[in-house]
Amino acid sequence: MNKKAIVFGGSGQDGSYMCKLLLKKNYKIINVTRNIKKKFNHEKIKIKKNISQKKIDIYNKNEIKKLIVNSKCDEIYFFSGQPSPLKSQILSYETITSNIIPVYYILEILRDLKKKIKFFNSSSCEIFSSSKKKKNEKSEMLPYNPYGLSKLITLYFTKFYREQYKIKCFSAVFFHHESILRNKNFLIPKIINEEKKISLDKKKKLHLGNINTIKDWGWAPEYMDLIYKIMQKKKFDDFVIGTGKSVSIKYVLQYVFKKYNLNWKDFVVIDKKYFRINDINESRAEISKIKYFLKWSPKFYIEDVIDKLILN
């Protein structure tokens, strides 16, 4: 008998790849999305099988409960909520409520139902303080923006319900990860997209903020595979997920422009309006826990990610 899964935010980058993976595993899927007509991401990664699309009020506990009960699902994946740390400074209320309330309701519903439904919560490296030290599951957690705060709260919610009520649930603290589905406004796709234009017109310039910022970039489909594997385990825990390799934006520029035999210094303009307030200047992942738990090592590092995006 096929397993059934509900994917909240199944039309976004991570949710789309999770849907594709679950389809390969012969799951029946319900995608809970804010925009029922948004199928672009699914089409781009060639999801051809039909997925049930549901639009519900994620702030209505009864609607969520009705969906979970009627679906008879085995697993629930949460990728929903306002996803931008930068926008969260302006959309603080929407960010907090959209990331926290649905997770709380889902956990409460699972506690009430007393069924063995497994739940995954997507968290973020934005929960950590800014320092040169690598971050693991025991590192200091000190968010710098409402988005990071919301992801920290859901991390604690999930841990609490797992430990106190024995709910089969866990969180992944994702470091930065890209794919062909990433919006062109995000940093690496933006650099690649603008560089392609510059290669055709040498008069164009690329405006960026702090290029000394250091981040850990991975490949989104690989991370979704990890989440699925954790979901199949009997013992649940929270995990930091990254590559363990961090590089500066300057390094990314050098790598991308070298692909086109150009010197990035001739085309990049440092623009203060692109500097993020309270930005995390160094973001480094320490991934020994997930490597040991799944006997896993990353296959795709920043260079591989860039190569894949350039070819897209």
C-alpha positions in Angstrom: 0.0 0.0 0.0 1.4 3.4 -1.0 2.4 5.8 1.7 0.7 9.2 1.9 2.4 12.6 2.6 1.3 16.2 3.1 3.8 18.7 1.9 3.2 22.3 3.2 4.9 24.6 0.7 5.2 21.9 -1.9 5.5 24.5 -4.7 8.6 26.2 -3.4 12.2 25.1 -4.1 12.6 22.6 -1.3 9.0 21.5 -1.4 9.1 20.8 -5.1 12.1 18.6 -4.8 10.6 16.8 -1.9 7.4 16.1 -4.0 9.5 14.8 -6.8 11.5 12.5 -4.5 8.3 11.2 -2.8 6.7 10.5 -6.2 9.7 8.3 -7.0 9.0 6.4 -3.8 5.4 5.9 -5.0 3.9 8.2 -2.4 0.5 9.8 -2.8 1.0 13.5 -2.1 -1.1 16.5 -1.1 0.6 19.8 -1.8 -0.6 22.6 0.5 0.1 25.8 -1.3 -0.8 29.4 -1.1 -1.2 29.6 -4.8 -3.1 26.7 -6.3 -2.2 27.7 -9.8 1.6 27.8 -9.2 3.0 24.8 -11.0 6.0 26.4 -12.6 8.6 24.8 -10.3 7.0 21.4 -10.8 7.1 21.8 -14.5 10.7 23.0 -14.5 11.9 19.8 -12.8 9.6 17.7 -14.9 7.1 16.4 -12.3 4.6 14.8 -14.6 2.5 12.8 -12.2 -0.6 14.4 -10.7 -0.2 15.8 -7.2 -3.3 16.8 -5.3 -3.2 20.5 -4.7 -4.9 22.0 -1.6 -5.4 25.6 -0.6 -6.3 25.9 3.1 -6.2 28.6 5.8 -2.9 27.7 7.5 -4.0 29.8 10.5 -7.1 27.7 11.0 -6.4 24.7 13.2 -9.7 23.0 12.3 -8.9 23.1 8.6 -5.4 21.7 9.1 -6.9 18.9 11.3 -9.5 18.0 8.8 -6.9 17.8 6.1 -4.6 15.5 8.2 -7.5 13.2 9.3 -9.1 12.9 5.9 -5.8 12.3 4.1 -4.8 9.4 6.4 -1.2 10.5 5.9 1.9 8.8 7.1 4.2 11.8 6.9 4.0 15.6 7.0 6.7 18.0 5.6 6.7 21.7 6.4 8.4 24.1 4.0 5.9 26.8 4.1 6.0 30.3 5.6 7.5 33.7 4.6 11.1 32.5 3.5 13.2 35.7 3.2 15.4 36.9 6.1 15.7 40.3 4.3 12.0 40.8 3.8 11.3 39.6 7.4 12.7 43.0 8.6 9.7 44.6 6.9 7.2 41.8 7.0 7.9 40.8 10.7 4.3 39.9 11.6 3.7 37.8 8.5 7.1 36.1 8.9 6.5 35.2 12.6 2.9 34.0 12.1 3.3 32.1 8.9 6.3 30.2 10.2 5.2 29.5 13.7 1.4 29.1 13.9 1.0 26.3 11.4 3.9 24.3 13.0 2.3 24.7 16.4 -1.1 23.6 15.1 0.3 20.6 13.4 2.2 19.4 16.5 -0.9 19.9 18.7 -3.1 18.0 16.2 -0.6 15.1 16.1 -0.6 15.0 19.9 -4.4 14.9 20.1 -4.7 12.3 17.4 -2.2 9.9 19.0 -1.3 8.5 15.6 2.1 7.5 14.4 2.3 10.3 11.9 5.8 11.6 11.3 6.5 15.3 11.0 9.4 17.3 9.6 10.1 21.0 10.3 12.4 23.1 8.2 14.6 25.4 10.2 17.5 27.7 9.1 21.1 28.7 9.9 19.7 32.2 10.5 19.0 31.0 14.1 22.7 31.2 15.0 24.8 34.0 16.2 27.5 35.5 13.9 31.0 34.2 14.6 33.9 32.5 12.9 33.2 29.3 14.7 31.4 26.4 12.8 27.9 25.9 14.0 26.4 22.6 15.1 23.3 21.5 17.1 24.8 22.8 20.4 26.0 26.2 19.2 24.8 29.5 20.5 21.4 30.4 19.0 20.9 34.2 18.7 18.8 35.3 15.7 19.4 38.6 14.0 16.1 39.0 12.2 12.5 37.9 12.6 12.9 35.1 10.1 15.7 33.5 12.2 13.6 34.1 15.4 10.6 32.3 13.9 12.8 29.3 12.8 14.3 29.1 16.2 10.9 29.0 17.9 9.7 26.2 15.6 12.9 24.3 16.3 12.2 24.5 20.0 8.5 23.6 19.5 9.5 20.5 17.5 12.0 19.4 20.1 9.6 20.0 22.9 6.8 17.9 21.4 9.2 15.1 20.5 10.6 14.9 24.0 7.5 15.6 26.1 4.8 14.0 24.0 6.8 11.4 22.1 5.7 12.8 18.7 7.8 11.4 15.8 9.1 14.8 14.7 12.4 16.5 13.9 13.9 19.7 12.4 16.7 20.3 10.0 18.8 23.5 10.4 19.5 24.2 6.7 22.5 26.2 5.7 22.2 27.9 2.3 21.3 25.7 -0.6 20.6 26.4 -4.2 19.0 24.7 -7.3 17.7 25.6 -10.7 14.4 26.6 -9.0 16.0 29.4 -7.0 14.7 32.8 -7.9 17.1 35.0 -9.9 17.0 37.6 -7.2 18.9 35.3 -4.8 22.7 35.9 -4.7 24.3 33.1 -6.7 21.7 33.0 -9.4 21.9 36.8 -9.6 25.7 36.7 -10.0 25.5 34.0 -12.7 22.6 35.7 -14.5 24.2 39.1 -14.5 27.6 37.7 -15.5 26.0 36.1 -18.6 24.7 39.5 -19.6 28.2 41.1 -19.0 29.8 38.5 -21.2 27.7 39.9 -24.0 27.9 43.5 -23.1 31.1 44.6 -21.3 29.6 48.0 -20.4 27.2 46.3 -17.8 28.0 46.3 -14.1 27.0 44.0 -11.3 26.0 45.9 -8.1 26.5 43.9 -4.8 26.7 44.5 -1.1 29.3 43.0 1.3 31.3 40.5 -0.8 33.4 39.5 2.2 30.4 37.7 3.7 31.1 33.9 4.1 28.5 31.2 3.7 28.1 27.5 3.3 26.3 26.7 0.0 24.9 23.2 -0.9 22.6 21.6 -3.4 18.9 21.5 -2.6 18.0 18.1 -4.1 20.7 16.4 -2.1 19.4 18.0 1.1 15.9 16.8 0.4 17.2 13.2 0.0 18.7 13.5 3.5 15.4 14.7 5.0 13.6 11.7 3.5 16.2 9.3 4.8 15.9 10.8 8.3 12.1 10.5 8.1 12.5 6.7 7.6 14.5 6.2 10.8 12.9 5.0 14.1 14.9 7.5 16.2 14.4 11.2 15.6 16.6 14.1 16.4 17.5 17.6 15.1 20.3 18.1 12.6 22.4 20.8 11.1 22.7 20.3 7.3 25.3 21.9 5.2 28.5 20.9 3.3 31.0 21.9 6.0 32.8 24.1 3.5 32.3 27.9 3.6 33.5 30.5 1.1 33.2 34.2 0.6 31.0 35.9 -2.0 34.3 37.2 -3.4 35.3 33.6 -4.0 32.0 33.0 -5.8 32.7 36.0 -8.0 36.2 34.9 -8.9 34.9 31.4 -9.7 32.0 32.5 -11.9 33.9 35.2 -13.8 36.8 32.9 -14.4 34.4 30.6 -16.3 34.0 33.4 -18.8 37.6 34.5 -18.8 36.8 37.8 -17.2 38.2 39.6 -14.1 35.3 40.3 -11.7 37.0 43.4 -10.4 36.3 45.1 -13.7 32.6 44.7 -13.5 31.5 44.5 -9.8 30.4 47.7 -8.0 30.1 47.6 -4.2 26.8 49.4 -3.4 25.9 50.2 0.2 22.2 49.9 -0.5 22.7 46.2 -0.9 24.3 45.8 2.6 21.9 43.8 4.9 21.2 45.2 8.3 22.4 42.9 11.1 23.7 40.4 8.5 25.5 37.2 9.6 28.9 37.9 8.2 30.2 34.3 8.6 28.1 31.2 8.4 29.9 27.9 8.8 28.3 24.5 9.2 29.7 21.7 11.4 28.0 18.5 10.1 29.6 15.7 12.0 26.3 14.6 13.6 24.4 14.1 10.3 27.4 12.5 8.7 27.6 9.9 11.5 23.8 9.4 11.7 23.4 8.6 8.0 26.9 7.6 7.1 26.8 10.5 4.6 29.2 13.0 3.0 28.2 15.8 0.7 28.5 15.1 -3.1 28.0 18.7 -4.1 30.0 21.7 -2.9 29.9 25.4 -4.0 31.9 24.8 -7.2 29.5 22.0 -8.2 26.5 24.2 -7.4 27.8 27.0 -9.6 28.6 24.7 -12.4 25.1 23.3 -12.4 23.5 26.7 -12.3 25.6 28.0 -15.2 24.6 25.1 -17.3 20.9 25.7 -16.6 
